[in-house]
Amino acid sequence: MRHRHTGRTTPTPAPTPDPPADNDPRFGTCAEANRNGYGPYRRGVDPEYAWYQDRDGDGLVCER
């Protein structure tokens, strides 16, 4: 069976940029970051803040 070309192309996803070298490693959860000795991160100060959810809205993530 031949496939008909429809003229549509599949978009290529944009590459995900690597975090700057001076950022901490990115972990799946704050608990994992804490276990590895990282955190806390402050809103507006630490770029890593954006990687995690601030559940209580206090401007601090990965509190220990």
A tleap script that builds the chain and sets N, CA, C and O, in Angstrom:
source leaprc.protein.ff14SB
mol = sequence {
  NMET ARG HIE ARG HIE THR GLY ARG THR THR
  PRO THR PRO ALA PRO THR PRO ASP PRO PRO
  ALA ASP ASN ASP PRO ARG PHE GLY THR CYS
  ALA GLU ALA ASN ARG ASN GLY TYR GLY PRO
  TYR ARG ARG GLY VAL ASP PRO GLU TYR ALA
  TRP TYR GLN ASP ARG ASP GLY ASP GLY LEU
  VAL CYS GLU CARG
}
set mol.1.N position { 0.844 -1.164 0.000 }
set mol.1.CA position { 0.000 0.000 0.000 }
set mol.1.C position { 0.894 1.233 0.000 }
set mol.1.O position { 1.832 1.317 0.792 }
set mol.2.N position { 0.614 2.186 -0.877 }
set mol.2.CA position { 1.383 3.428 -0.946 }
set mol.2.C position { 0.731 4.472 -0.071 }
set mol.2.O position { -0.495 4.551 0.014 }
set mol.3.N position { 1.570 5.288 0.592 }
set mol.3.CA position { 1.066 6.379 1.402 }
set mol.3.C position { 1.086 7.646 0.576 }
set mol.3.O position { 2.073 7.954 -0.091 }
set mol.4.N position { 0.031 8.345 0.624 }
set mol.4.CA position { -0.070 9.590 -0.118 }
set mol.4.C position { 0.555 10.717 0.699 }
set mol.4.O position { 0.278 10.852 1.891 }
set mol.5.N position { 1.391 11.521 0.062 }
set mol.5.CA position { 1.994 12.676 0.730 }
set mol.5.C position { 0.953 13.791 0.763 }
set mol.5.O position { 0.412 14.180 -0.272 }
set mol.6.N position { 0.679 14.298 1.954 }
set mol.6.CA position { -0.363 15.312 2.115 }
set mol.6.C position { 0.187 16.729 2.083 }
set mol.6.O position { -0.584 17.689 2.091 }
set mol.7.N position { 1.517 16.879 2.048 }
set mol.7.CA position { 2.088 18.216 2.056 }
set mol.7.C position { 2.286 18.761 3.463 }
set mol.7.O position { 2.882 19.823 3.642 }
set mol.8.N position { 1.797 18.050 4.446 }
set mol.8.CA position { 1.970 18.479 5.834 }
set mol.8.C position { 3.311 17.975 6.341 }
set mol.8.O position { 3.756 16.880 5.997 }
set mol.9.N position { 3.933 18.789 7.156 }
set mol.9.CA position { 5.174 18.356 7.774 }
set mol.9.C position { 4.968 18.280 9.275 }
set mol.9.O position { 4.159 19.004 9.855 }
set mol.10.N position { 5.707 17.402 9.870 }
set mol.10.CA position { 5.657 17.275 11.321 }
set mol.10.C position { 6.640 18.285 11.893 }
set mol.10.O position { 7.822 18.262 11.549 }
set mol.11.N position { 6.163 19.175 12.769 }
set mol.11.CA position { 7.086 20.169 13.324 }
set mol.11.C position { 8.164 19.506 14.173 }
set mol.11.O position { 7.904 18.558 14.913 }
set mol.12.N position { 9.358 20.020 14.049 }
set mol.12.CA position { 10.464 19.533 14.859 }
set mol.12.C position { 10.467 20.320 16.153 }
set mol.12.O position { 10.476 21.551 16.128 }
set mol.13.N position { 10.459 19.626 17.294 }
set mol.13.CA position { 10.452 20.360 18.565 }
set mol.13.C position { 11.733 21.168 18.723 }
set mol.13.O position { 12.814 20.744 18.315 }
set mol.14.N position { 11.585 22.328 19.318 }
set mol.14.CA position { 12.746 23.180 19.573 }
set mol.14.C position { 13.610 22.519 20.638 }
set mol.14.O position { 13.089 21.923 21.582 }
set mol.15.N position { 14.909 22.619 20.493 }
set mol.15.CA position { 15.763 22.013 21.526 }
set mol.15.C position { 15.596 22.731 22.850 }
set mol.15.O position { 15.396 23.945 22.898 }
set mol.16.N position { 15.680 21.966 23.911 }
set mol.16.CA position { 15.591 22.540 25.255 }
set mol.16.C position { 16.967 23.068 25.616 }
set mol.16.O position { 17.940 22.315 25.611 }
set mol.17.N position { 17.059 24.348 25.929 }
set mol.17.CA position { 18.385 24.875 26.261 }
set mol.17.C position { 18.902 24.300 27.577 }
set mol.17.O position { 18.139 24.038 28.507 }
set mol.18.N position { 20.196 24.115 27.626 }
set mol.18.CA position { 20.813 23.651 28.866 }
set mol.18.C position { 20.788 24.784 29.878 }
set mol.18.O position { 20.937 25.947 29.503 }
set mol.19.N position { 20.603 24.466 31.153 }
set mol.19.CA position { 20.651 25.532 32.157 }
set mol.19.C position { 22.056 26.120 32.196 }
set mol.19.O position { 23.026 25.421 31.902 }
set mol.20.N position { 22.175 27.385 32.552 }
set mol.20.CA position { 23.515 27.972 32.669 }
set mol.20.C position { 24.388 27.146 33.599 }
set mol.20.O position { 23.896 26.528 34.544 }
set mol.21.N position { 25.669 27.140 33.330 }
set mol.21.CA position { 26.604 26.301 34.076 }
set mol.21.C position { 26.642 26.636 35.569 }
set mol.21.O position { 26.989 25.782 36.386 }
set mol.22.N position { 26.288 27.874 35.930 }
set mol.22.CA position { 26.355 28.240 37.338 }
set mol.22.C position { 25.088 27.906 38.116 }
set mol.22.O position { 25.028 28.157 39.319 }
set mol.23.N position { 24.063 27.341 37.451 }
set mol.23.CA position { 22.861 26.905 38.163 }
set mol.23.C position { 23.123 25.554 38.815 }
set mol.23.O position { 23.990 24.791 38.389 }
set mol.24.N position { 22.348 25.282 39.859 }
set mol.24.CA position { 22.397 23.965 40.479 }
set mol.24.C position { 21.827 22.942 39.504 }
set mol.24.O position { 21.133 23.317 38.559 }
set mol.25.N position { 22.107 21.648 39.716 }
set mol.25.CA position { 21.475 20.624 38.878 }
set mol.25.C position { 19.961 20.662 39.068 }
set mol.25.O position { 19.471 21.021 40.139 }
set mol.26.N position { 19.234 20.296 38.038 }
set mol.26.CA position { 17.772 20.269 38.128 }
set mol.26.C position { 17.332 18.867 38.535 }
set mol.26.O position { 17.720 17.873 37.921 }
set mol.27.N position { 16.513 18.811 39.581 }
set mol.27.CA position { 16.015 17.539 40.091 }
set mol.27.C position { 14.523 17.430 39.810 }
set mol.27.O position { 13.874 18.428 39.500 }
set mol.28.N position { 13.980 16.229 39.917 }
set mol.28.CA position { 12.568 16.004 39.676 }
set mol.28.C position { 11.673 16.591 40.752 }
set mol.28.O position { 10.538 16.980 40.477 }
set mol.29.N position { 12.180 16.658 41.980 }
set mol.29.CA position { 11.404 17.180 43.101 }
set mol.29.C position { 12.324 17.944 44.050 }
set mol.29.O position { 13.544 17.784 44.018 }
set mol.30.N position { 11.722 18.766 44.884 }
set mol.30.CA position { 12.491 19.459 45.921 }
set mol.30.C position { 13.091 18.468 46.908 }
set mol.30.O position { 14.213 18.664 47.376 }
set mol.31.N position { 12.366 17.421 47.226 }
set mol.31.CA position { 12.891 16.426 48.160 }
set mol.31.C position { 14.194 15.842 47.627 }
set mol.31.O position { 15.142 15.641 48.386 }
set mol.32.N position { 14.243 15.575 46.348 }
set mol.32.CA position { 15.455 15.043 45.738 }
set mol.32.C position { 16.572 16.083 45.770 }
set mol.32.O position { 17.723 15.752 46.057 }
set mol.33.N position { 16.235 17.343 45.476 }
set mol.33.CA position { 17.230 18.420 45.551 }
set mol.33.C position { 17.784 18.527 46.971 }
set mol.33.O position { 18.996 18.626 47.163 }
set mol.34.N position { 16.901 18.507 47.956 }
set mol.34.CA position { 17.321 18.595 49.358 }
set mol.34.C position { 18.217 17.419 49.757 }
set mol.34.O position { 19.224 17.607 50.440 }
set mol.35.N position { 17.850 16.211 49.330 }
set mol.35.CA position { 18.663 15.024 49.654 }
set mol.35.C position { 20.083 15.163 49.105 }
set mol.35.O position { 21.029 14.593 49.649 }
set mol.36.N position { 20.219 15.927 48.019 }
set mol.36.CA position { 21.525 16.119 47.401 }
set mol.36.C position { 22.213 17.405 47.849 }
set mol.36.O position { 23.244 17.794 47.302 }
set mol.37.N position { 21.623 18.064 48.860 }
set mol.37.CA position { 22.255 19.229 49.454 }
set mol.37.C position { 21.944 20.561 48.794 }
set mol.37.O position { 22.665 21.536 49.009 }
set mol.38.N position { 20.872 20.625 47.983 }
set mol.38.CA position { 20.511 21.858 47.278 }
set mol.38.C position { 19.231 22.460 47.846 }
set mol.38.O position { 18.426 21.770 48.472 }
set mol.39.N position { 19.057 23.776 47.613 }
set mol.39.CA position { 17.895 24.506 48.068 }
set mol.39.C position { 18.191 25.172 49.390 }
set mol.39.O position { 19.212 24.853 50.000 }
set mol.40.N position { 17.386 26.049 49.856 }
set mol.40.CA position { 16.156 26.559 49.229 }
set mol.40.C position { 16.469 27.601 48.146 }
set mol.40.O position { 17.590 28.100 48.042 }
set mol.41.N position { 15.441 27.911 47.344 }
set mol.41.CA position { 15.541 28.886 46.259 }
set mol.41.C position { 14.483 29.965 46.460 }
set mol.41.O position { 13.333 29.667 46.782 }
set mol.42.N position { 14.886 31.232 46.266 }
set mol.42.CA position { 13.992 32.377 46.462 }
set mol.42.C position { 13.516 32.941 45.129 }
set mol.42.O position { 14.285 33.049 44.174 }
set mol.43.N position { 12.230 33.300 45.083 }
set mol.43.CA position { 11.638 33.944 43.909 }
set mol.43.C position { 12.369 35.262 43.650 }
set mol.43.O position { 12.613 36.036 44.576 }
set mol.44.N position { 12.715 35.510 42.391 }
set mol.44.CA position { 13.379 36.742 42.007 }
set mol.44.C position { 14.864 36.785 42.299 }
set mol.44.O position { 15.542 37.744 41.929 }
set mol.45.N position { 15.376 35.763 42.955 }
set mol.45.CA position { 16.799 35.722 43.301 }
set mol.45.C position { 17.479 34.543 42.607 }
set mol.45.O position { 18.507 34.702 41.949 }
set mol.46.N position { 16.890 33.363 42.765 }
set mol.46.CA position { 17.484 32.129 42.252 }
set mol.46.C position { 16.737 31.644 41.017 }
set mol.46.O position { 15.528 31.424 41.084 }
set mol.47.N position { 17.435 31.471 39.875 }
set mol.47.CA position { 16.748 30.969 38.678 }
set mol.47.C position { 16.132 29.592 38.887 }
set mol.47.O position { 15.151 29.242 38.230 }
set mol.48.N position { 16.701 28.811 39.796 }
set mol.48.CA position { 16.181 27.464 40.070 }
set mol.48.C position { 14.780 27.495 40.673 }
set mol.48.O position { 14.066 26.493 40.631 }
set mol.49.N position { 14.385 28.625 41.228 }
set mol.49.CA position { 13.041 28.766 41.813 }
set mol.49.C position { 11.962 28.358 40.804 }
set mol.49.O position { 10.984 27.709 41.177 }
set mol.50.N position { 12.129 28.727 39.547 }
set mol.50.CA position { 11.118 28.459 38.518 }
set mol.50.C position { 10.961 26.968 38.211 }
set mol.50.O position { 9.970 26.570 37.599 }
set mol.51.N position { 11.900 26.156 38.617 }
set mol.51.CA position { 11.849 24.731 38.325 }
set mol.51.C position { 10.909 23.967 39.237 }
set mol.51.O position { 10.513 22.847 38.917 }
set mol.52.N position { 10.545 24.552 40.366 }
set mol.52.CA position { 9.773 23.826 41.378 }
set mol.52.C position { 8.499 24.590 41.732 }
set mol.52.O position { 8.413 25.797 41.507 }
set mol.53.N position { 7.528 23.898 42.275 }
set mol.53.CA position { 6.235 24.509 42.610 }
set mol.53.C position { 6.268 25.087 44.022 }
set mol.53.O position { 6.617 24.407 44.988 }
set mol.54.N position { 5.894 26.367 44.111 }
set mol.54.CA position { 5.812 27.044 45.410 }
set mol.54.C position { 4.404 26.825 45.952 }
set mol.54.O position { 3.525 27.669 45.781 }
set mol.55.N position { 4.203 25.704 46.595 }
set mol.55.CA position { 2.857 25.292 47.030 }
set mol.55.C position { 2.231 26.240 48.040 }
set mol.55.O position { 1.016 26.436 48.019 }
set mol.56.N position { 3.027 26.833 48.925 }
set mol.56.CA position { 2.431 27.720 49.925 }
set mol.56.C position { 2.538 29.198 49.549 }
set mol.56.O position { 2.096 30.057 50.312 }
set mol.57.N position { 3.115 29.506 48.390 }
set mol.57.CA position { 3.135 30.865 47.871 }
set mol.57.C position { 3.993 31.842 48.669 }
set mol.57.O position { 3.769 33.051 48.612 }
set mol.58.N position { 4.978 31.326 49.413 }
set mol.58.CA position { 5.793 32.223 50.240 }
set mol.58.C position { 7.042 32.747 49.554 }
set mol.58.O position { 7.850 33.438 50.175 }
set mol.59.N position { 7.206 32.420 48.267 }
set mol.59.CA position { 8.374 32.907 47.535 }
set mol.59.C position { 9.630 32.092 47.767 }
set mol.59.O position { 10.729 32.507 47.398 }
set mol.60.N position { 9.465 30.939 48.376 }
set mol.60.CA position { 10.589 30.067 48.691 }
set mol.60.C position { 10.207 28.635 48.320 }
set mol.60.O position { 9.133 28.153 48.680 }
set mol.61.N position { 11.097 27.968 47.598 }
set mol.61.CA position { 10.870 26.549 47.263 }
set mol.61.C position { 12.034 25.728 47.776 }
set mol.61.O position { 13.130 26.241 48.005 }
set mol.62.N position { 11.781 24.477 47.946 }
set mol.62.CA position { 12.774 23.515 48.429 }
set mol.62.C position { 13.306 23.888 49.801 }
set mol.62.O position { 14.496 23.745 50.083 }
set mol.63.N position { 12.395 24.373 50.659 }
set mol.63.CA position { 12.779 24.649 52.040 }
set mol.63.C position { 13.191 23.340 52.706 }
set mol.63.O position { 12.700 22.267 52.355 }
set mol.64.N position { 14.065 23.444 53.637 }
set mol.64.CA position { 14.507 22.239 54.366 }
set mol.64.C position { 13.881 22.218 55.717 }
set mol.64.O position { 14.117 21.292 56.493 }
savepdb mol mol.pdb
quit
